[in-house]
């Protein structure tokens, strides 16, 4: 139970550290994203490995979490002391927070638009592959013409008189008959 509580608290604080550059640029530092990611990994491991931590391991986890919390508090205090009085007053104003929230929502909306475009691009690619695999028969007209011609030729042959057929057969057979001398 304590692991889940500490894990949730760690996840919340790590997410806040990740949002520092967006919401409170005065307090952020270049490596905050790395520390936020490490905090997220720690929080997730605390929540998911809840049933595996008993006894001495639980004591180590609680001590480590308290140590990280204490060091995080000292870092936050140090950063606050480095701010000028004007920056501290500005952080307390409501207008500054509204501006920060608007900028963050605009950034998230822009990110959503990028994801939407990527999804559209992915679906276009898969649709284009499907359309390339479709079998369109442009030769079908040519095949129909050839079969129509064959049908008309056979109809013409049927319509020819029987005498013409007999003559054609005699001519064909004359070349294949054995000579009468033998």
Phi and psi in degrees as a GROMACS rama.xvg file:
@    title "Ramachandran Plot"
@    xaxis  label "Phi"
@    yaxis  label "Psi"
@TYPE xy
-66.8668  -35.6984  UNK-2
-61.71  -42.5264  UNK-3
-65.0848  -43.2131  UNK-4
-62.2946  -47.085  UNK-5
-64.9389  -38.3179  UNK-6
-63.6724  -44.6904  UNK-7
-63.1849  -42.0636  UNK-8
-63.7815  -41.1795  UNK-9
-64.6377  -41.6293  UNK-10
-61.0043  -42.8304  UNK-11
-63.6496  -46.8875  UNK-12
-67.3594  -38.5848  UNK-13
-65.8696  -39.0162  UNK-14
-65.0839  -38.0552  UNK-15
-63.4292  -39.3807  UNK-16
-65.6926  -36.4459  UNK-17
-66.473  -31.1692  UNK-18
-85.4089  -7.2671  UNK-19
-53.6227  -47.7521  UNK-20
-63.5622  -24.7493  UNK-21
-86.0486  -44.6434  UNK-22
-91.5957  -43.9953  UNK-23
-127.085  80.3631  UNK-24
-66.5466  -24.5362  UNK-25
-67.542  -31.1548  UNK-26
-95.283  -8.0628  UNK-27
-83.8293  155.903  UNK-28
-130.408  164.47  UNK-29
-59.027  -34.2147  UNK-30
-96.0747  15.3234  UNK-31
-64.4276  -33.5105  UNK-32
-63.4835  -40.2747  UNK-33
-63.434  -46.5744  UNK-34
-67.8897  -34.5452  UNK-35
-64.4552  -41.2606  UNK-36
-65.139  -41.0649  UNK-37
-63.6152  -40.7613  UNK-38
-63.1124  -39.5573  UNK-39
-63.1727  -41.2039  UNK-40
-63.6829  -42.7682  UNK-41
-62.5567  -44.4441  UNK-42
-63.1636  -43.8039  UNK-43
-64.4898  -40.8646  UNK-44
-67.3023  -34.9056  UNK-45
-66.3279  -40.6379  UNK-46
-72.4714  -43.078  UNK-47
-78.7482  -27.122  UNK-48
-100.459  30.4123  UNK-49
-59.9065  -43.1655  UNK-50
-75.9961  -10.4695  UNK-51
-96.5256  -8.16293  UNK-52
-104.167  112.908  UNK-53
-135.875  156.338  UNK-54
59.2926  -123.108  UNK-55
-63.8636  -36.576  UNK-56
-64.3783  -37.3855  UNK-57
-65.4287  -39.0134  UNK-58
-63.8537  -39.4377  UNK-59
-65.317  -43.0606  UNK-60
-64.3702  -44.2457  UNK-61
-65.2784  -42.0797  UNK-62
-64.067  -43.4499  UNK-63
-63.1827  -41.2873  UNK-64
-65.4437  -42.543  UNK-65
-64.5555  -39.292  UNK-66
-64.804  -45.1251  UNK-67
-64.0932  -40.087  UNK-68
-62.3931  -44.0496  UNK-69
-64.1367  -43.9392  UNK-70
-65.3434  -38.6543  UNK-71
-62.6974  -39.5121  UNK-72
-63.4648  -42.4233  UNK-73
-64.7201  -39.6126  UNK-74
-64.8166  -43.9722  UNK-75
-62.6405  -41.4689  UNK-76
-63.6638  -42.3382  UNK-77
-63.3791  -42.4715  UNK-78
-66.2314  -37.4731  UNK-79
-65.6989  -38.7612  UNK-80
-69.9992  -25.3649  UNK-81
-77.2097  -13.5797  UNK-82
-74.611  146.894  UNK-83
-76.5258  166.64  UNK-84
-62.9743  -36.0916  UNK-85
-64.0036  -42.5592  UNK-86
-66.4937  -36.3417  UNK-87
-65.2209  -41.0868  UNK-88
-66.061  -41.569  UNK-89
-64.0437  -36.9161  UNK-90
-65.1338  -25.4857  UNK-91
-83.1052  -11.0399  UNK-92
-81.2748  146.629  UNK-93
-72.5037  -33.2773  UNK-94
-61.7144  -40.42  UNK-95
-63.9749  -40.5831  UNK-96
-70.2365  -37.3125  UNK-97
-62.9949  -42.4243  UNK-98
-62.8372  -42.8744  UNK-99
-64.2992  -41.9558  UNK-100
-66.9009  -39.1965  UNK-101
-63.5908  -42.4589  UNK-102
-64.6727  -40.179  UNK-103
-65.8607  -41.9926  UNK-104
-67.4626  -34.8897  UNK-105
-65.6947  -40.3273  UNK-106
-65.3252  -40.8272  UNK-107
-67.3375  -39.0249  UNK-108
-64.706  -40.3594  UNK-109
-64.5697  -40.3625  UNK-110
-64.4011  -39.7917  UNK-111
-62.3327  -39.7816  UNK-112
-63.1319  -38.379  UNK-113
-65.1778  -44.2122  UNK-114
-62.8253  -38.7933  UNK-115
-62.8545  -43.5157  UNK-116
-63.5907  -39.2721  UNK-117
-64.3101  -39.8113  UNK-118
-65.8407  -42.108  UNK-119
-62.4116  -41.8787  UNK-120
-63.3211  -42.3088  UNK-121
-63.7776  -39.2084  UNK-122
-72.2992  -33.4978  UNK-123
-65.4388  -40.6244  UNK-124
-63.4071  -44.4814  UNK-125
-69.4612  -35.3088  UNK-126
-68.1727  -38.0981  UNK-127
-67.4236  -34.2369  UNK-128
-65.2637  -39.7166  UNK-129
-65.5172  -40.6737  UNK-130
-70.4098  -28.6837  UNK-131
-71.8198  -28.0184  UNK-132
-84.1794  -12.3848  UNK-133
-65.7879  144.676  UNK-134
-103.541  105.654  UNK-135
-100.987  131.415  UNK-136
-101.037  88.2608  UNK-137
-72.2447  -23.3285  UNK-138
-76.8254  -9.78892  UNK-139
-58.1156  -39.6607  UNK-140
-63.4308  -40.6483  UNK-141
-66.5314  -41.1708  UNK-142
-64.1835  -39.9522  UNK-143
-64.5497  -40.1001  UNK-144
-63.3065  -43.6029  UNK-145
-64.1358  -42.536  UNK-146
-69.0261  -34.4334  UNK-147
-65.0054  -40.6988  UNK-148
-63.8643  -41.3381  UNK-149
-63.407  -39.3437  UNK-150
-65.5234  -42.3608  UNK-151
-66.9767  -37.9645  UNK-152
-63.38  -42.3711  UNK-153
-68.3635  -34.3384  UNK-154
-66.584  -38.5853  UNK-155
-64.1692  -39.3191  UNK-156
-67.1201  -37.0242  UNK-157
-67.2151  -34.8382  UNK-158
-78.3599  -15.5271  UNK-159
-68.5745  149.402  UNK-160
-67.1523  158.116  UNK-161
-66.2815  -29.5453  UNK-162
-65.3903  -37.045  UNK-163
-63.8582  -39.1501  UNK-164
-65.3021  -40.6307  UNK-165
-65.5356  -40.0251  UNK-166
-62.8542  -42.2371  UNK-167
-63.9978  -40.0725  UNK-168
-65.5855  -41.3129  UNK-169
-64.0632  -42.6719  UNK-170
-62.7918  -40.6706  UNK-171
-67.75  -42.0181  UNK-172
-74.8088  -27.5158  UNK-173
-60.0533  -37.9814  UNK-174
-72.7971  -17.0113  UNK-175
-108.705  -2.53889  UNK-176
-78.0385  147.069  UNK-177
-71.7998  149.183  UNK-178
-60.8112  145.375  UNK-179
-73.3142  -16.0456  UNK-180
-64.3458  -34.2316  UNK-181
